[in-house]
Amino acid sequence: NIPRQVPIVYETIAHEREEIRQSVKGYIKEHYDPNESTEISNDNEPLSELLDAPNNLMGYQYTIDNQQTFPMVLQKYVELKKIKKHKDMCKSIGMKPDTFSSLLCGKYRAVKKDNVLRLCVGLHLSVSEAEELLNSAGFMLSNAIMTDVIIKAFLWNRVYSVVAINTEL
């Protein structure tokens, strides 16, 4: 006794997924530029090393040259997005709660770009918000890096599924 509406619901979901997939593919096609130069290196070096700042300045709860540190920006978005259940968010992005807690408290000297990207998805950030969080950790989203373009496409389309992103990657 399956209601007649069920096939319509599944068709609608499949149609919406296909629209999102096409939108993501269109975004990637439009924005990916392997020849784009980047100002910040993408080899996971913290900004402090790139600027010759002492390594121990990164990750602590104060500003550097009027720029907010990564933990400060992360805390801002956790509060702004009203994330109360950190464990649920961490589970959805494949991050250990201890790792999240350490990032939030500034206990890591070098933050990995992969972790920041996961947080962008878990916090449901817009592209501009994600760029702010990444910049605070010394990274950027580049149109020359396919992974970055794919992440931007999903954030742009407000699709915050690690499974969907990993499938596209």
N, C-alpha and C positions, 0 to 999 in steps of 0.2 A: 504493500500500500504506500508507494512513493507518490507524494503529491506531484501534480503535473508541472508545477512551477520549478522544480529542481533542475531539469535540463536547461531551462531559460537562465537560471542563476549561473549554472556552470558555463553556458555560452557567453554570458555577460562577463564573467570573471576571465575567461579565456580571451575574449575580445579586449578587455582592459589591459591584460598582460601583454598582448600583442601590440597594442597602441604604445604602451610604455617601452617595450622592447624596440619598436621602430623609432620612438622619440630618442631613446638613448643612442641607438645606432646613428641617427641623424646628427645628434650633438657631437658624437665622436668624429664622424666624417667631416663636419664643419670646422671643428676646433683642433684636431690633431695636426701638429706641424713638427715633424722630426727635426727640422732645421732651425727651430726657434732657439735663440740663445737664452740662457738663464743667468741671473745675477748671483743667485745663491746655489751652491753646489748641492747635488742630490745624493751625495755619498754618505748620508747619515752622520755628518759631522755637526756637532752643536754649533749654534751661531757664535758662541763665545770663542771657539777655536778659529772661526773664520775671521773674526774681528780682533784676534789676538788679545781678547779679554781673559783674565784669569778664569780657569775652568770652574772654580768653586763659586763663581757669581751666578751661574745658571741654576735655575730651579729653586732659588730661595725667595722668600716672601717680601721682596722689596723691588723697587723699580730701578732699571738701569737706563740712564739717559732719558728719563720720562717715559720709557717703554715698560709696559706691564710684563712681568715674568710669566712663564708658562703656567705655573700653578695658580697664579692670580687670574689669568684669563680662563683657565679650566674651571676654577671655582665660580667665576662669573656666569659661565654657561650652565653649569650644574644648577645654580640657583635660578637663573633665568628660565631654564627649561623645566624647572620644578621636579628634578630627579630626586626622588625620596628613597627609592629602592635600588641602591647601587648594585646589589647582587644580581637583580633581574636584568639591569642594563648590561652588566659585565657578561652575564651568561649569553645574552643576545648577540654580543659582538666577539665572543670567544676570548675574553680577557679575564685573568684571575682577579678576584676582588682585592687581593693584596697588592697586585701591580697597580690597580686603579688608585688605591689608597696611597701608595708610595708616590705616584705621579701627582696626586692632589696635594700631598704634603711637601712636595719638592725634595724627596729623598733620593731621586735619581740624578746623577751628574749629567748623563747623556740620555736624552729621550729619543726613542726610536720613532722614525717617521711612520712605520707600520702601526704602532700603538696610537699615534695621534690621529691617523686616518680612521682607525677603528672607533676612536672616541667621537670623531666627527659624525660617523654613522649612528653610533649609539645615542648621541645627544640630539640627533635630528637637526643638525645645523644646516643653514643655507650655505651656498658657495662662499659668500663674503664672510660669514661667521667662521667657516672652516679655514679660510685663508688667514683670518686673524689668529685663530688658534695655532695653525701651522707656523705662521710667522713668529709667534711668541716662543716657539720651540726651535726656531732657526731654520725652518723649512718653507717651501712654497709649493703650490700646485703649478706644474709646468705643462704647457701644451705640447712640449717635445717628448714627454714621457707618457706612453700609452696608458699605463696604470693610473696616472694622475687624471688623464682626460676621462677615463671610464668612471673614476670616483666622482669627478665633477659632474658628469652626465647624470649619474644617479642622484646626487645631491640636488642638482638643478631640477630634476623631475620629482623630487621629494619621495624617492624610493629608498628606504632605510633598511634594506635587507642584506645582511652579509652574505646569505646564500645566493641571492640574485646577483650581487656584485661578483662573488667568486665564480659563479657560473659564466658571467660575461668575461671575466679575466682569463 
